[in-house]
Every structure is written in structure tokens, then in C-alpha cells.
Amino acid sequence: MREGACRRSDGLSEANAPWRDLPEKYGPRTTCYNRFVRWRGAGVWDRIMDALAADRDATVQMIDASVVRVHQHGGCIADSNHQDMGLSRGGLTSKIHAVVDTNGPPVHLALTPGEAHDNRLCSVLLSALLPQTMLLADRGYDADWIRELARPQGAWANIPPKRNRQEPICFSRYLYRARNLIERFFNKIKQCRRVATRYDKLAANYPAFIKLASIRIWLRASESTP
């Protein structure tokens, strides 16, 4: 099984090594893997993220998605169609969907097959927008149903219109410039090779490593806050 171990000293993990390559000081590799799976199943990573995001600044929230390639060792599984892997021009891929807050750390994460549309999980990821929140997204999210999803929650969707949109909409290019923070988030987590390329066969395990990288981003942000 091409499952990986986290082995970097600069904070974010470079994790494309097999579990058998874990340093001996961490104990038996099977024990480490089983504990990782148990904690994932018990929702430990979710609870840590929720605790870190409890006092987040939700003035602005940004949503986007990013495609990652599935390594051949991760794709050699009989039911890959049920493990959020999709076949596209680049081979097997998965897509990470994320919502980040005003300062860039993530508040919601999800996974789909790589060929899924970026806005496929909007109804789930944007179901808890706070009143007076400004939602930023790229042109791929310009849909009336997404704007209607935000409006009852007291949020405003600042999304650039598609070129074929007939009716004019309210859009601020100046405020839209802040959306680069979600691009920076994807850049940060993809510094972890374990995230940049999917080695995990199971759709449950891969997001757990994404959350581990995200937790590190939250902790580093907390450390830099005066």
C-alpha cells in the first residue's frame, strides 16, 4: 500500500514515502497507520480544525477547487470509481474543494472525482455562511442558484459574470482582488507532496492528510498572530 509518512522539519509535511519508511522512533509502522485510521474515523482531524476555526474572521469567505493527479499506486484499486477518482485527459485525478476565511486558512474541505464541476459541492460547503459575509469565487461559480444560496443567509456573492450572462449583476473588481488568498492556500498545501499527488487509495484517508496540512496552516497563522 502506497501510504505515506510525514517527514519534514520546516512545518508542512512532505509525505510521499511508504509507511514502512517511518523512522523507528515513531514505533511500528502498522501501529502508526492503524492509529491514523482510527483518529480519522473518530473525527479527530475535523474536531481540531473546528476548534482552530472557532474564532475565525468570516467577513469574507472564498471558495474554489483544485485538481490533483492520482499516482499509479493510488489508482490500482478495483473500485476507484467509488474513491473520488475520475478519468480525465491527465489520467486519474481528484479535485479538492475548499472554503477559506478572510485571512486564508481553510474552514471547509471536500473531495470529488477530478472531472466534477467546481460548483458541485456549493450547496454543502456554503450551507453555513454567516450574515454580512462576502463570498468571493471565480467566474466558474457564476450561477443564479449560488447567489440565491447566499442571499437567504444574509451573505453577498461577489462573483464576476460569465461572458454570456444576459442580465447585469452587482460586482466589485476591487473587492474581488482578495480572492487570491484561496489560490495561496492551495499553493501552501501542495507544497506537501503527499497532497500535491494523491498516493492514497482510499477516499477517506486522502482528505485526512489534506486536513493535517490545513491544521498546520492554522497553527502557523495562530503563532504569527500577536
N, C-alpha and C positions, 0 to 999 in steps of 0.2 A: 504494500500500500504506500503510495507516494504522499504520505502525510508529513508535514514539516515541523521543524523546531525553530524557535526564535533565538537568533544568535547575533546580536549586535550590541555594541556598547554605547552607541550615540543616541539611544532613545527608541526610535522606531525600529521594528524588527525586520531583519532580512531572513525570510523563513521559507526557503525552498528545499531544505535538506530533509531527508527521511527522519522519522522519529528515532531510528537506530543510531543516528549521529549525534544525539543529545550528549552533552558532557556527562561523565559518570557522577559528578557531584549532584545531579538532579535525581539520581536514583534510576531504577529500571525503566526502560522506555515504555513498556506496556503499562506500568503504573501511571506514568505521566499522561499517556494518551487516554487511559480509562478515566482519570480524574478530569481531564479536559472535557471529555464527552459527558461525564456526569454533571459537571458545572454548567455546561451548555444546556443540557436537558433540564436542569433545575432553574434556569433563567438567571444565573449569576451575572453574566455579562450585561444582560438587559437591566438588571437592578442597579448595577454600578453606573451605567450610562444615565439611567433615570435620576439617580441621586446627584450626579455631576451636573445634569441639565436642569435641576430643580429651580435654580436661581438664574436661569438664562435670560438674556435680553431678547425678547421676542418682538421688538419693534419692527424688525424686518426678518422675513424668512425667505430663503431661496431654495428652489427645487430644481434638480437636474438629474441626468443619468449618464453613466459611462460604461463602455463595453470593455470586457477583459477576455483575453484568449484563454481557452481551456487547454492545458497541457495534455499531451497524448496519454500520460499516465493517469490523469484525472478523468479522461474521457473513455477509458477502457472499462466500461461498466454496462451491463446488459440493459438496464432501464434508464439510460442517460436522458431520455425524453422526460422523465419524471424527476430529474435532478436539476432543473433550471438550466439546462444546456440546450442551445439552439444551433442549428446549422445555418451558416451564412457564407459569404464569399471567402472569409478568412478561416473557415473551418468551424469547429465547435467554439461557441462563445457564450458568455453570460453577461448580464447587464446589472450593474449596481445602481440602485435608485436611492437618492439621498435628499434630505431636507436639512439645511443648516440655519443657524440663527444669525443675529446681527453681526456677530464677531467672527463667524466662520466655523465653529465647532458643530458637529452633527447632532441633530435631535431625533431623527428618524432614518432608518436604513431598511432596505428590502432588496430582494434579488429576483430576477426573472430570466428566461432564456434571452440570448443576445438579440434575437430578431424582434422582440416585443417592442411596441411603440413606447417612446419615453413617457407618455402621459397615462400609461396603462394602470398605474397604481395611485393616481392622484386622489381618487375617492377615499383611499385608505390613508395615505401619507398626509393628506391635508384635512383630515376629519376633525382635527383639534386645534385649528387656528384660533388665536386669541383676538378679541375685539381690538380694532385700531391697528392691527398688524398689516404691514405692506408686504405682499407676496411678489417676489421677483422670479421670473422664469424667461427662457428664451422663446423665440418665435414658434418653436415646435409645440408649445403649450397654449398657443392662441386658439382657444375654443370657448364658445359661449357657455358650455356646461361647466367648464373650470371656473369661469368668472362667477357663474351662478352658485357654484360650490362655496366660493369665498364670501360672497356678499351676505348671506344669512348669518354668518359667523362674525360679521362686523369688520371683515378684512377687505382690503382693496388689492386687486390683482393688477400690477403694473407690468404688462406683457406687451412686447412690440407686436403690431399687427402683421399678419401674413400679407404677402403682396396681392393675393386675390381676395382679400377682405373687402366687402362692398360697403358696409356701414362704418363710419368713423368711430373711433374709441378714444377714451382718455388715456394718454400715455406720456410719461415724462422720461426723456432721454437722459436727463441729468441724474435722476434717481436710479435709473437702470444701470448706471456705471458701477454701482456697488455689487452687482451680480458676480463680479469676478471672484468674490470670496468663495463661492462654491467650486469654481474652477481650481482655486488654490487648494481647497480641501481634497479634491480628487488627486491633485498632484502630490500632496503630502502622503496620502495613504498608499499611493502607487510607488512611493519610494521603498515600500516593503515589497520585496519580490514575491512574497507569499500572497500578496493581494494583487499585484500587477499582473501576475499569471496565476490562473486557478489550477492548483495541483490536487485539490480535494475532490474526491469522487462524490461525496455526499453533499447535497444542498444545505443540510443543516450545519455542517462543520465549516464550510467556507465563510458564510456570514459571521460566524463566531470569531474568526480571525480578523475580519473587517472591523468588528466591534472592538477587538483588542487594540487594533491600531488606532481606532477612534478614541478609545479611553485614554490612550497615551497623549493624543492631541489635546483632550480636555485637561489632563493633568498638567501638561506643559503650559497651557493657557492659564490655568489657575496659579501656577508657580510664578508667571510673569505679571500677574495682577497685583498691584500694590495694596 
